[in-house]
Amino acid sequence: MLQMRPCCECCGRDLPADTAGALICSFECTFCADCDARTLHGRCPNCGGELRPRPTRIGDALARHPASNECVVKPGGCP
């Protein structure tokens, strides 16, 4: 099950689990679409892996399996 991290690692933007707009790599590093378009261009700055749209988790599934509360933000943002 995906951890569903709550924010962009580059800019700290909120990325709720029940809305679109988050991208993840295979290690679940999480970024917003704006940071991807500006600087990441589909590649994770941590592992070099491909960034793909993160699926949403809504309704009862989100209630039973809540998203993570751990917000990971890179000091100084992304290059």
mmCIF file of the N, C-alpha and C atoms, coordinates in Angstrom:
data_MODEL
# 
_entry.id   MODEL 
# 
loop_
_atom_site.group_PDB 
_atom_site.id 
_atom_site.type_symbol 
_atom_site.label_atom_id 
_atom_site.label_alt_id 
_atom_site.label_comp_id 
_atom_site.label_asym_id 
_atom_site.label_entity_id 
_atom_site.label_seq_id 
_atom_site.pdbx_PDB_ins_code 
_atom_site.Cartn_x 
_atom_site.Cartn_y 
_atom_site.Cartn_z 
_atom_site.occupancy 
_atom_site.B_iso_or_equiv 
_atom_site.pdbx_formal_charge 
_atom_site.auth_seq_id 
_atom_site.auth_comp_id 
_atom_site.auth_asym_id 
_atom_site.auth_atom_id 
_atom_site.pdbx_PDB_model_num 
ATOM 1   N N  . MET A 1 1  ? 0.845   -1.167 0.000   1.00 0.00 ? 1  MET A N  1 
ATOM 2   C CA . MET A 1 1  ? 0.000   0.000  0.000   1.00 0.00 ? 1  MET A CA 1 
ATOM 3   C C  . MET A 1 1  ? 0.901   1.244  0.000   1.00 0.00 ? 1  MET A C  1 
ATOM 4   N N  . LEU A 1 2  ? 0.525   2.239  -0.808  1.00 0.00 ? 2  LEU A N  1 
ATOM 5   C CA . LEU A 1 2  ? 1.300   3.472  -0.878  1.00 0.00 ? 2  LEU A CA 1 
ATOM 6   C C  . LEU A 1 2  ? 1.224   4.254  0.422   1.00 0.00 ? 2  LEU A C  1 
ATOM 7   N N  . GLN A 1 3  ? 2.328   4.877  0.783   1.00 0.00 ? 3  GLN A N  1 
ATOM 8   C CA . GLN A 1 3  ? 2.401   5.676  1.998   1.00 0.00 ? 3  GLN A CA 1 
ATOM 9   C C  . GLN A 1 3  ? 1.576   6.963  1.873   1.00 0.00 ? 3  GLN A C  1 
ATOM 10  N N  . MET A 1 4  ? 1.439   7.510  0.663   1.00 0.00 ? 4  MET A N  1 
ATOM 11  C CA . MET A 1 4  ? 0.673   8.730  0.403   1.00 0.00 ? 4  MET A CA 1 
ATOM 12  C C  . MET A 1 4  ? 1.214   9.906  1.234   1.00 0.00 ? 4  MET A C  1 
ATOM 13  N N  . ARG A 1 5  ? 2.454   10.277 0.983   1.00 0.00 ? 5  ARG A N  1 
ATOM 14  C CA . ARG A 1 5  ? 3.064   11.396 1.701   1.00 0.00 ? 5  ARG A CA 1 
ATOM 15  C C  . ARG A 1 5  ? 2.292   12.680 1.412   1.00 0.00 ? 5  ARG A C  1 
ATOM 16  N N  . PRO A 1 6  ? 2.180   13.559 2.417   1.00 0.00 ? 6  PRO A N  1 
ATOM 17  C CA . PRO A 1 6  ? 1.254   14.685 2.324   1.00 0.00 ? 6  PRO A CA 1 
ATOM 18  C C  . PRO A 1 6  ? 1.772   15.962 1.671   1.00 0.00 ? 6  PRO A C  1 
ATOM 19  N N  . CYS A 1 7  ? 3.040   15.997 1.236   1.00 0.00 ? 7  CYS A N  1 
ATOM 20  C CA . CYS A 1 7  ? 3.538   17.258 0.676   1.00 0.00 ? 7  CYS A CA 1 
ATOM 21  C C  . CYS A 1 7  ? 4.643   17.017 -0.351  1.00 0.00 ? 7  CYS A C  1 
ATOM 22  N N  . CYS A 1 8  ? 4.909   18.045 -1.145  1.00 0.00 ? 8  CYS A N  1 
ATOM 23  C CA . CYS A 1 8  ? 5.963   18.002 -2.153  1.00 0.00 ? 8  CYS A CA 1 
ATOM 24  C C  . CYS A 1 8  ? 7.327   18.102 -1.468  1.00 0.00 ? 8  CYS A C  1 
ATOM 25  N N  . GLU A 1 9  ? 8.249   17.238 -1.842  1.00 0.00 ? 9  GLU A N  1 
ATOM 26  C CA . GLU A 1 9  ? 9.587   17.254 -1.247  1.00 0.00 ? 9  GLU A CA 1 
ATOM 27  C C  . GLU A 1 9  ? 10.390  18.480 -1.669  1.00 0.00 ? 9  GLU A C  1 
ATOM 28  N N  . CYS A 1 10 ? 10.019  19.119 -2.776  1.00 0.00 ? 10 CYS A N  1 
ATOM 29  C CA . CYS A 1 10 ? 10.757  20.302 -3.238  1.00 0.00 ? 10 CYS A CA 1 
ATOM 30  C C  . CYS A 1 10 ? 10.267  21.594 -2.576  1.00 0.00 ? 10 CYS A C  1 
ATOM 31  N N  . CYS A 1 11 ? 8.951   21.821 -2.618  1.00 0.00 ? 11 CYS A N  1 
ATOM 32  C CA . CYS A 1 11 ? 8.418   23.125 -2.188  1.00 0.00 ? 11 CYS A CA 1 
ATOM 33  C C  . CYS A 1 11 ? 7.544   23.064 -0.948  1.00 0.00 ? 11 CYS A C  1 
ATOM 34  N N  . GLY A 1 12 ? 7.193   21.865 -0.487  1.00 0.00 ? 12 GLY A N  1 
ATOM 35  C CA . GLY A 1 12 ? 6.371   21.729 0.706   1.00 0.00 ? 12 GLY A CA 1 
ATOM 36  C C  . GLY A 1 12 ? 4.877   21.871 0.466   1.00 0.00 ? 12 GLY A C  1 
ATOM 37  N N  . ARG A 1 13 ? 4.445   22.042 -0.783  1.00 0.00 ? 13 ARG A N  1 
ATOM 38  C CA . ARG A 1 13 ? 3.028   22.202 -1.106  1.00 0.00 ? 13 ARG A CA 1 
ATOM 39  C C  . ARG A 1 13 ? 2.224   21.003 -0.593  1.00 0.00 ? 13 ARG A C  1 
ATOM 40  N N  . ASP A 1 14 ? 1.040   21.276 -0.047  1.00 0.00 ? 14 ASP A N  1 
ATOM 41  C CA . ASP A 1 14 ? 0.151   20.210 0.409   1.00 0.00 ? 14 ASP A CA 1 
ATOM 42  C C  . ASP A 1 14 ? -0.318  19.374 -0.779  1.00 0.00 ? 14 ASP A C  1 
ATOM 43  N N  . LEU A 1 15 ? -0.277  18.058 -0.621  1.00 0.00 ? 15 LEU A N  1 
ATOM 44  C CA . LEU A 1 15 ? -0.731  17.125 -1.654  1.00 0.00 ? 15 LEU A CA 1 
ATOM 45  C C  . LEU A 1 15 ? -1.651  16.096 -1.006  1.00 0.00 ? 15 LEU A C  1 
ATOM 46  N N  . PRO A 1 16 ? -2.910  16.475 -0.778  1.00 0.00 ? 16 PRO A N  1 
ATOM 47  C CA . PRO A 1 16 ? -3.853  15.554 -0.133  1.00 0.00 ? 16 PRO A CA 1 
ATOM 48  C C  . PRO A 1 16 ? -4.009  14.257 -0.923  1.00 0.00 ? 16 PRO A C  1 
ATOM 49  N N  . ALA A 1 17 ? -4.199  13.165 -0.205  1.00 0.00 ? 17 ALA A N  1 
ATOM 50  C CA . ALA A 1 17 ? -4.301  11.847 -0.826  1.00 0.00 ? 17 ALA A CA 1 
ATOM 51  C C  . ALA A 1 17 ? -5.521  11.710 -1.729  1.00 0.00 ? 17 ALA A C  1 
ATOM 52  N N  . ASP A 1 18 ? -6.545  12.534 -1.483  1.00 0.00 ? 18 ASP A N  1 
ATOM 53  C CA . ASP A 1 18 ? -7.783  12.399 -2.255  1.00 0.00 ? 18 ASP A CA 1 
ATOM 54  C C  . ASP A 1 18 ? -7.873  13.355 -3.446  1.00 0.00 ? 18 ASP A C  1 
ATOM 55  N N  . THR A 1 19 ? -6.753  13.985 -3.814  1.00 0.00 ? 19 THR A N  1 
ATOM 56  C CA . THR A 1 19 ? -6.748  14.865 -4.980  1.00 0.00 ? 19 THR A CA 1 
ATOM 57  C C  . THR A 1 19 ? -5.601  14.500 -5.917  1.00 0.00 ? 19 THR A C  1 
ATOM 58  N N  . ALA A 1 20 ? -5.793  14.802 -7.190  1.00 0.00 ? 20 ALA A N  1 
ATOM 59  C CA . ALA A 1 20 ? -4.754  14.558 -8.195  1.00 0.00 ? 20 ALA A CA 1 
ATOM 60  C C  . ALA A 1 20 ? -3.685  15.643 -8.093  1.00 0.00 ? 20 ALA A C  1 
ATOM 61  N N  . GLY A 1 21 ? -2.575  15.455 -8.771  1.00 0.00 ? 21 GLY A N  1 
ATOM 62  C CA . GLY A 1 21 ? -1.539  16.482 -8.828  1.00 0.00 ? 21 GLY A CA 1 
ATOM 63  C C  . GLY A 1 21 ? -0.214  16.095 -8.213  1.00 0.00 ? 21 GLY A C  1 
ATOM 64  N N  . ALA A 1 22 ? -0.151  14.928 -7.590  1.00 0.00 ? 22 ALA A N  1 
ATOM 65  C CA . ALA A 1 22 ? 1.108   14.471 -7.004  1.00 0.00 ? 22 ALA A CA 1 
ATOM 66  C C  . ALA A 1 22 ? 1.772   13.474 -7.950  1.00 0.00 ? 22 ALA A C  1 
ATOM 67  N N  . LEU A 1 23 ? 3.094   13.485 -7.956  1.00 0.00 ? 23 LEU A N  1 
ATOM 68  C CA . LEU A 1 23 ? 3.878   12.514 -8.723  1.00 0.00 ? 23 LEU A CA 1 
ATOM 69  C C  . LEU A 1 23 ? 4.794   11.776 -7.758  1.00 0.00 ? 23 LEU A C  1 
ATOM 70  N N  . ILE A 1 24 ? 5.018   10.482 -8.028  1.00 0.00 ? 24 ILE A N  1 
ATOM 71  C CA . ILE A 1 24 ? 5.887   9.674  -7.176  1.00 0.00 ? 24 ILE A CA 1 
ATOM 72  C C  . ILE A 1 24 ? 6.827   8.839  -8.028  1.00 0.00 ? 24 ILE A C  1 
ATOM 73  N N  . CYS A 1 25 ? 7.948   8.443  -7.418  1.00 0.00 ? 25 CYS A N  1 
ATOM 74  C CA . CYS A 1 25 ? 8.853   7.473  -8.048  1.00 0.00 ? 25 CYS A CA 1 
ATOM 75  C C  . CYS A 1 25 ? 8.598   6.118  -7.399  1.00 0.00 ? 25 CYS A C  1 
ATOM 76  N N  . SER A 1 26 ? 9.355   5.117  -7.756  1.00 0.00 ? 26 SER A N  1 
ATOM 77  C CA . SER A 1 26 ? 9.133   3.777  -7.207  1.00 0.00 ? 26 SER A CA 1 
ATOM 78  C C  . SER A 1 26 ? 9.466   3.678  -5.718  1.00 0.00 ? 26 SER A C  1 
ATOM 79  N N  . PHE A 1 27 ? 10.180  4.671  -5.179  1.00 0.00 ? 27 PHE A N  1 
ATOM 80  C CA . PHE A 1 27 ? 10.473  4.703  -3.747  1.00 0.00 ? 27 PHE A CA 1 
ATOM 81  C C  . PHE A 1 27 ? 9.491   5.585  -2.993  1.00 0.00 ? 27 PHE A C  1 
ATOM 82  N N  . GLU A 1 28 ? 8.471   6.086  -3.685  1.00 0.00 ? 28 GLU A N  1 
ATOM 83  C CA . GLU A 1 28 ? 7.423   6.937  -3.144  1.00 0.00 ? 28 GLU A CA 1 
ATOM 84  C C  . GLU A 1 28 ? 7.896   8.341  -2.774  1.00 0.00 ? 28 GLU A C  1 
ATOM 85  N N  . CYS A 1 29 ? 9.039   8.779  -3.307  1.00 0.00 ? 29 CYS A N  1 
ATOM 86  C CA . CYS A 1 29 ? 9.394   10.184 -3.196  1.00 0.00 ? 29 CYS A CA 1 
ATOM 87  C C  . CYS A 1 29 ? 8.251   10.937 -3.865  1.00 0.00 ? 29 CYS A C  1 
ATOM 88  N N  . THR A 1 30 ? 7.828   12.047 -3.290  1.00 0.00 ? 30 THR A N  1 
ATOM 89  C CA . THR A 1 30 ? 6.594   12.699 -3.718  1.00 0.00 ? 30 THR A CA 1 
ATOM 90  C C  . THR A 1 30 ? 6.838   14.153 -4.085  1.00 0.00 ? 30 THR A C  1 
ATOM 91  N N  . PHE A 1 31 ? 6.296   14.561 -5.238  1.00 0.00 ? 31 PHE A N  1 
ATOM 92  C CA . PHE A 1 31 ? 6.501   15.914 -5.753  1.00 0.00 ? 31 PHE A CA 1 
ATOM 93  C C  . PHE A 1 31 ? 5.219   16.434 -6.376  1.00 0.00 ? 31 PHE A C  1 
ATOM 94  N N  . CYS A 1 32 ? 5.082   17.757 -6.449  1.00 0.00 ? 32 CYS A N  1 
ATOM 95  C CA . CYS A 1 32 ? 3.916   18.356 -7.091  1.00 0.00 ? 32 CYS A CA 1 
ATOM 96  C C  . CYS A 1 32 ? 4.174   18.519 -8.588  1.00 0.00 ? 32 CYS A C  1 
ATOM 97  N N  . ALA A 1 33 ? 3.107   18.670 -9.331  1.00 0.00 ? 33 ALA A N  1 
ATOM 98  C CA . ALA A 1 33 ? 3.203   18.804 -10.787 1.00 0.00 ? 33 ALA A CA 1 
ATOM 99  C C  . ALA A 1 33 ? 3.960   20.070 -11.179 1.00 0.00 ? 33 ALA A C  1 
ATOM 100 N N  . ASP A 1 34 ? 3.837   21.151 -10.393 1.00 0.00 ? 34 ASP A N  1 
ATOM 101 C CA . ASP A 1 34 ? 4.548   22.391 -10.715 1.00 0.00 ? 34 ASP A CA 1 
ATOM 102 C C  . ASP A 1 34 ? 6.056   22.217 -10.621 1.00 0.00 ? 34 ASP A C  1 
ATOM 103 N N  . CYS A 1 35 ? 6.536   21.578 -9.560  1.00 0.00 ? 35 CYS A N  1 
ATOM 104 C CA . CYS A 1 35 ? 7.985   21.356 -9.422  1.00 0.00 ? 35 CYS A CA 1 
ATOM 105 C C  . CYS A 1 35 ? 8.487   20.413 -10.514 1.00 0.00 ? 35 CYS A C  1 
ATOM 106 N N  . ASP A 1 36 ? 7.658   19.428 -10.879 1.00 0.00 ? 36 ASP A N  1 
ATOM 107 C CA . ASP A 1 36 ? 8.058   18.539 -11.961 1.00 0.00 ? 36 ASP A CA 1 
ATOM 108 C C  . ASP A 1 36 ? 8.205   19.328 -13.263 1.00 0.00 ? 36 ASP A C  1 
ATOM 109 N N  . ALA A 1 37 ? 7.238   20.172 -13.562 1.00 0.00 ? 37 ALA A N  1 
ATOM 110 C CA . ALA A 1 37 ? 7.283   20.939 -14.811 1.00 0.00 ? 37 ALA A CA 1 
ATOM 111 C C  . ALA A 1 37 ? 8.439   21.936 -14.822 1.00 0.00 ? 37 ALA A C  1 
ATOM 112 N N  . ARG A 1 38 ? 8.720   22.559 -13.670 1.00 0.00 ? 38 ARG A N  1 
ATOM 113 C CA . ARG A 1 38 ? 9.773   23.577 -13.590 1.00 0.00 ? 38 ARG A CA 1 
ATOM 114 C C  . ARG A 1 38 ? 11.181  23.012 -13.593 1.00 0.00 ? 38 ARG A C  1 
ATOM 115 N N  . THR A 1 39 ? 11.415  21.966 -12.788 1.00 0.00 ? 39 THR A N  1 
ATOM 116 C CA . THR A 1 39 ? 12.801  21.531 -12.607 1.00 0.00 ? 39 THR A CA 1 
ATOM 117 C C  . THR A 1 39 ? 13.065  20.040 -12.747 1.00 0.00 ? 39 THR A C  1 
ATOM 118 N N  . LEU A 1 40 ? 12.091  19.198 -12.443 1.00 0.00 ? 40 LEU A N  1 
ATOM 119 C CA . LEU A 1 40 ? 12.358  17.761 -12.373 1.00 0.00 ? 40 LEU A CA 1 
ATOM 120 C C  . LEU A 1 40 ? 12.215  17.051 -13.715 1.00 0.00 ? 40 LEU A C  1 
ATOM 121 N N  . HIS A 1 41 ? 11.297  17.482 -14.534 1.00 0.00 ? 41 HIS A N  1 
ATOM 122 C CA . HIS A 1 41 ? 11.092  16.938 -15.882 1.00 0.00 ? 41 HIS A CA 1 
ATOM 123 C C  . HIS A 1 41 ? 10.977  15.414 -15.895 1.00 0.00 ? 41 HIS A C  1 
ATOM 124 N N  . GLY A 1 42 ? 10.163  14.895 -14.960 1.00 0.00 ? 42 GLY A N  1 
ATOM 125 C CA . GLY A 1 42 ? 9.870   13.466 -14.959 1.00 0.00 ? 42 GLY A CA 1 
ATOM 126 C C  . GLY A 1 42 ? 10.892  12.573 -14.297 1.00 0.00 ? 42 GLY A C  1 
ATOM 127 N N  . ARG A 1 43 ? 11.914  13.150 -13.647 1.00 0.00 ? 43 ARG A N  1 
ATOM 128 C CA . ARG A 1 43 ? 12.954  12.353 -12.974 1.00 0.00 ? 43 ARG A CA 1 
ATOM 129 C C  . ARG A 1 43 ? 13.042  12.711 -11.500 1.00 0.00 ? 43 ARG A C  1 
ATOM 130 N N  . CYS A 1 44 ? 13.108  11.707 -10.660 1.00 0.00 ? 44 CYS A N  1 
ATOM 131 C CA . CYS A 1 44 ? 13.247  11.914 -9.220  1.00 0.00 ? 44 CYS A CA 1 
ATOM 132 C C  . CYS A 1 44 ? 14.660  12.423 -8.924  1.00 0.00 ? 44 CYS A C  1 
ATOM 133 N N  . PRO A 1 45 ? 14.802  13.533 -8.195  1.00 0.00 ? 45 PRO A N  1 
ATOM 134 C CA . PRO A 1 45 ? 16.132  14.034 -7.877  1.00 0.00 ? 45 PRO A CA 1 
ATOM 135 C C  . PRO A 1 45 ? 16.868  13.187 -6.841  1.00 0.00 ? 45 PRO A C  1 
ATOM 136 N N  . ASN A 1 46 ? 16.153  12.305 -6.171  1.00 0.00 ? 46 ASN A N  1 
ATOM 137 C CA . ASN A 1 46 ? 16.765  11.455 -5.150  1.00 0.00 ? 46 ASN A CA 1 
ATOM 138 C C  . ASN A 1 46 ? 17.369  10.178 -5.742  1.00 0.00 ? 46 ASN A C  1 
ATOM 139 N N  . CYS A 1 47 ? 16.609  9.508  -6.610  1.00 0.00 ? 47 CYS A N  1 
ATOM 140 C CA . CYS A 1 47 ? 17.064  8.204  -7.123  1.00 0.00 ? 47 CYS A CA 1 
ATOM 141 C C  . CYS A 1 47 ? 17.235  8.176  -8.642  1.00 0.00 ? 47 CYS A C  1 
ATOM 142 N N  . GLY A 1 48 ? 16.779  9.222  -9.327  1.00 0.00 ? 48 GLY A N  1 
ATOM 143 C CA . GLY A 1 48 ? 16.876  9.257  -10.788 1.00 0.00 ? 48 GLY A CA 1 
ATOM 144 C C  . GLY A 1 48 ? 15.769  8.481  -11.485 1.00 0.00 ? 48 GLY A C  1 
ATOM 145 N N  . GLY A 1 49 ? 14.852  7.920  -10.696 1.00 0.00 ? 49 GLY A N  1 
ATOM 146 C CA . GLY A 1 49 ? 13.761  7.138  -11.267 1.00 0.00 ? 49 GLY A CA 1 
ATOM 147 C C  . GLY A 1 49 ? 12.701  8.008  -11.925 1.00 0.00 ? 49 GLY A C  1 
ATOM 148 N N  . GLU A 1 50 ? 11.841  7.346  -12.666 1.00 0.00 ? 50 GLU A N  1 
ATOM 149 C CA . GLU A 1 50 ? 10.761  8.023  -13.382 1.00 0.00 ? 50 GLU A CA 1 
ATOM 150 C C  . GLU A 1 50 ? 9.668   8.453  -12.411 1.00 0.00 ? 50 GLU A C  1 
ATOM 151 N N  . LEU A 1 51 ? 9.174   9.681  -12.579 1.00 0.00 ? 51 LEU A N  1 
ATOM 152 C CA . LEU A 1 51 ? 8.041   10.162 -11.802 1.00 0.00 ? 51 LEU A CA 1 
ATOM 153 C C  . LEU A 1 51 ? 6.761   9.870  -12.565 1.00 0.00 ? 51 LEU A C  1 
ATOM 154 N N  . ARG A 1 52 ? 5.783   9.317  -11.848 1.00 0.00 ? 52 ARG A N  1 
ATOM 155 C CA . ARG A 1 52 ? 4.490   8.962  -12.426 1.00 0.00 ? 52 ARG A CA 1 
ATOM 156 C C  . ARG A 1 52 ? 3.384   9.559  -11.558 1.00 0.00 ? 52 ARG A C  1 
ATOM 157 N N  . PRO A 1 53 ? 2.218   9.810  -12.130 1.00 0.00 ? 53 PRO A N  1 
ATOM 158 C CA . PRO A 1 53 ? 1.115   10.325 -11.315 1.00 0.00 ? 53 PRO A CA 1 
ATOM 159 C C  . PRO A 1 53 ? 0.785   9.373  -10.171 1.00 0.00 ? 53 PRO A C  1 
ATOM 160 N N  . ARG A 1 54 ? 0.627   9.933  -8.985  1.00 0.00 ? 54 ARG A N  1 
ATOM 161 C CA . ARG A 1 54 ? 0.243   9.135  -7.821  1.00 0.00 ? 54 ARG A CA 1 
ATOM 162 C C  . ARG A 1 54 ? -1.267  8.919  -7.868  1.00 0.00 ? 54 ARG A C  1 
ATOM 163 N N  . PRO A 1 55 ? -1.734  7.699  -7.698  1.00 0.00 ? 55 PRO A N  1 
ATOM 164 C CA . PRO A 1 55 ? -3.182  7.487  -7.662  1.00 0.00 ? 55 PRO A CA 1 
ATOM 165 C C  . PRO A 1 55 ? -3.785  8.152  -6.430  1.00 0.00 ? 55 PRO A C  1 
ATOM 166 N N  . THR A 1 56 ? -5.056  8.456  -6.500  1.00 0.00 ? 56 THR A N  1 
ATOM 167 C CA . THR A 1 56 ? -5.737  9.042  -5.345  1.00 0.00 ? 56 THR A CA 1 
ATOM 168 C C  . THR A 1 56 ? -6.279  7.926  -4.463  1.00 0.00 ? 56 THR A C  1 
ATOM 169 N N  . ARG A 1 57 ? -6.529  8.281  -3.213  1.00 0.00 ? 57 ARG A N  1 
ATOM 170 C CA . ARG A 1 57 ? -7.189  7.371  -2.270  1.00 0.00 ? 57 ARG A CA 1 
ATOM 171 C C  . ARG A 1 57 ? -8.360  8.155  -1.697  1.00 0.00 ? 57 ARG A C  1 
ATOM 172 N N  . ILE A 1 58 ? -9.566  7.680  -1.923  1.00 0.00 ? 58 ILE A N  1 
ATOM 173 C CA . ILE A 1 58 ? -10.738 8.460  -1.531  1.00 0.00 ? 58 ILE A CA 1 
ATOM 174 C C  . ILE A 1 58 ? -11.723 7.650  -0.700  1.00 0.00 ? 58 ILE A C  1 
ATOM 175 N N  . GLY A 1 59 ? -12.660 8.358  -0.115  1.00 0.00 ? 59 GLY A N  1 
ATOM 176 C CA . GLY A 1 59 ? -13.784 7.755  0.597   1.00 0.00 ? 59 GLY A CA 1 
ATOM 177 C C  . GLY A 1 59 ? -13.396 6.790  1.686   1.00 0.00 ? 59 GLY A C  1 
ATOM 178 N N  . ASP A 1 60 ? -14.066 5.641  1.674   1.00 0.00 ? 60 ASP A N  1 
ATOM 179 C CA . ASP A 1 60 ? -13.873 4.629  2.710   1.00 0.00 ? 60 ASP A CA 1 
ATOM 180 C C  . ASP A 1 60 ? -12.442 4.100  2.738   1.00 0.00 ? 60 ASP A C  1 
ATOM 181 N N  . ALA A 1 61 ? -11.826 3.987  1.557   1.00 0.00 ? 61 ALA A N  1 
ATOM 182 C CA . ALA A 1 61 ? -10.439 3.494  1.507   1.00 0.00 ? 61 ALA A CA 1 
ATOM 183 C C  . ALA A 1 61 ? -9.503  4.440  2.258   1.00 0.00 ? 61 ALA A C  1 
ATOM 184 N N  . LEU A 1 62 ? -9.719  5.746  2.100   1.00 0.00 ? 62 LEU A N  1 
ATOM 185 C CA . LEU A 1 62 ? -8.895  6.724  2.813   1.00 0.00 ? 62 LEU A CA 1 
ATOM 186 C C  . LEU A 1 62 ? -9.186  6.695  4.307   1.00 0.00 ? 62 LEU A C  1 
ATOM 187 N N  . ALA A 1 63 ? -10.432 6.499  4.669   1.00 0.00 ? 63 ALA A N  1 
ATOM 188 C CA . ALA A 1 63 ? -10.802 6.416  6.089   1.00 0.00 ? 63 ALA A CA 1 
ATOM 189 C C  . ALA A 1 63 ? -10.173 5.198  6.754   1.00 0.00 ? 63 ALA A C  1 
ATOM 190 N N  . ARG A 1 64 ? -10.173 4.063  6.050   1.00 0.00 ? 64 ARG A N  1 
ATOM 191 C CA . ARG A 1 64 ? -9.598  2.830  6.619   1.00 0.00 ? 64 ARG A CA 1 
ATOM 192 C C  . ARG A 1 64 ? -8.083  2.821  6.596   1.00 0.00 ? 64 ARG A C  1 
ATOM 193 N N  . HIS A 1 65 ? -7.507  3.486  5.588   1.00 0.00 ? 65 HIS A N  1 
ATOM 194 C CA . HIS A 1 65 ? -6.055  3.496  5.398   1.00 0.00 ? 65 HIS A CA 1 
ATOM 195 C C  . HIS A 1 65 ? -5.603  4.938  5.184   1.00 0.00 ? 65 HIS A C  1 
ATOM 196 N N  . PRO A 1 66 ? -5.499  5.713  6.261   1.00 0.00 ? 66 PRO A N  1 
ATOM 197 C CA . PRO A 1 66 ? -5.172  7.135  6.127   1.00 0.00 ? 66 PRO A CA 1 
ATOM 198 C C  . PRO A 1 66 ? -3.783  7.369  5.530   1.00 0.00 ? 66 PRO A C  1 
ATOM 199 N N  . ALA A 1 67 ? -3.650  8.524  4.917   1.00 0.00 ? 67 ALA A N  1 
ATOM 200 C CA . ALA A 1 67 ? -2.368  8.939  4.351   1.00 0.00 ? 67 ALA A CA 1 
ATOM 201 C C  . ALA A 1 67 ? -1.373  9.212  5.474   1.00 0.00 ? 67 ALA A C  1 
ATOM 202 N N  . SER A 1 68 ? -0.114  9.208  5.112   1.00 0.00 ? 68 SER A N  1 
ATOM 203 C CA . SER A 1 68 ? 0.951   9.521  6.064   1.00 0.00 ? 68 SER A CA 1 
ATOM 204 C C  . SER A 1 68 ? 0.840   10.979 6.530   1.00 0.00 ? 68 SER A C  1 
ATOM 205 N N  . ASN A 1 69 ? 1.305   11.248 7.723   1.00 0.00 ? 69 ASN A N  1 
ATOM 206 C CA . ASN A 1 69 ? 1.401   12.620 8.241   1.00 0.00 ? 69 ASN A CA 1 
ATOM 207 C C  . ASN A 1 69 ? 2.818   13.156 8.135   1.00 0.00 ? 69 ASN A C  1 
ATOM 208 N N  . GLU A 1 70 ? 3.743   12.305 7.693   1.00 0.00 ? 70 GLU A N  1 
ATOM 209 C CA . GLU A 1 70 ? 5.155   12.680 7.632   1.00 0.00 ? 70 GLU A CA 1 
ATOM 210 C C  . GLU A 1 70 ? 5.449   13.467 6.360   1.00 0.00 ? 70 GLU A C  1 
ATOM 211 N N  . CYS A 1 71 ? 5.751   14.751 6.536   1.00 0.00 ? 71 CYS A N  1 
ATOM 212 C CA . CYS A 1 71 ? 6.087   15.616 5.415   1.00 0.00 ? 71 CYS A CA 1 
ATOM 213 C C  . CYS A 1 71 ? 7.610   15.686 5.275   1.00 0.00 ? 71 CYS A C  1 
ATOM 214 N N  . VAL A 1 72 ? 8.131   15.251 4.120   1.00 0.00 ? 72 VAL A N  1 
ATOM 215 C CA . VAL A 1 72 ? 9.561   15.263 3.855   1.00 0.00 ? 72 VAL A CA 1 
ATOM 216 C C  . VAL A 1 72 ? 9.830   16.383 2.858   1.00 0.00 ? 72 VAL A C  1 
ATOM 217 N N  . VAL A 1 73 ? 10.644  17.370 3.261   1.00 0.00 ? 73 VAL A N  1 
ATOM 218 C CA . VAL A 1 73 ? 10.983  18.489 2.361   1.00 0.00 ? 73 VAL A CA 1 
ATOM 219 C C  . VAL A 1 73 ? 12.494  18.623 2.312   1.00 0.00 ? 73 VAL A C  1 
ATOM 220 N N  . LYS A 1 74 ? 13.034  18.716 1.095   1.00 0.00 ? 74 LYS A N  1 
ATOM 221 C CA . LYS A 1 74 ? 14.487  18.856 0.912   1.00 0.00 ? 74 LYS A CA 1 
ATOM 222 C C  . LYS A 1 74 ? 14.914  20.258 1.353   1.00 0.00 ? 74 LYS A C  1 
ATOM 223 N N  . PRO A 1 75 ? 15.921  20.385 2.205   1.00 0.00 ? 75 PRO A N  1 
ATOM 224 C CA . PRO A 1 75 ? 16.416  21.706 2.576   1.00 0.00 ? 75 PRO A CA 1 
ATOM 225 C C  . PRO A 1 75 ? 16.887  22.442 1.314   1.00 0.00 ? 75 PRO A C  1 
ATOM 226 N N  . GLY A 1 76 ? 16.406  23.637 1.112   1.00 0.00 ? 76 GLY A N  1 
ATOM 227 C CA . GLY A 1 76 ? 16.790  24.417 -0.062  1.00 0.00 ? 76 GLY A CA 1 
ATOM 228 C C  . GLY A 1 76 ? 16.024  24.057 -1.309  1.00 0.00 ? 76 GLY A C  1 
ATOM 229 N N  . GLY A 1 77 ? 15.043  23.159 -1.214  1.00 0.00 ? 77 GLY A N  1 
ATOM 230 C CA . GLY A 1 77 ? 14.259  22.766 -2.377  1.00 0.00 ? 77 GLY A CA 1 
ATOM 231 C C  . GLY A 1 77 ? 15.021  21.884 -3.324  1.00 0.00 ? 77 GLY A C  1 
ATOM 232 N N  . CYS A 1 78 ? 14.514  21.749 -4.530  1.00 0.00 ? 78 CYS A N  1 
ATOM 233 C CA . CYS A 1 78 ? 15.156  20.919 -5.546  1.00 0.00 ? 78 CYS A CA 1 
ATOM 234 C C  . CYS A 1 78 ? 15.999  21.762 -6.467  1.00 0.00 ? 78 CYS A C  1 
ATOM 235 N N  . PRO A 1 79 ? 17.049  21.166 -7.022  1.00 0.00 ? 79 PRO A N  1 
ATOM 236 C CA . PRO A 1 79 ? 17.921  21.927 -7.909  1.00 0.00 ? 79 PRO A CA 1 
ATOM 237 C C  . PRO A 1 79 ? 17.221  22.372 -9.192  1.00 0.00 ? 79 PRO A C  1 
# 
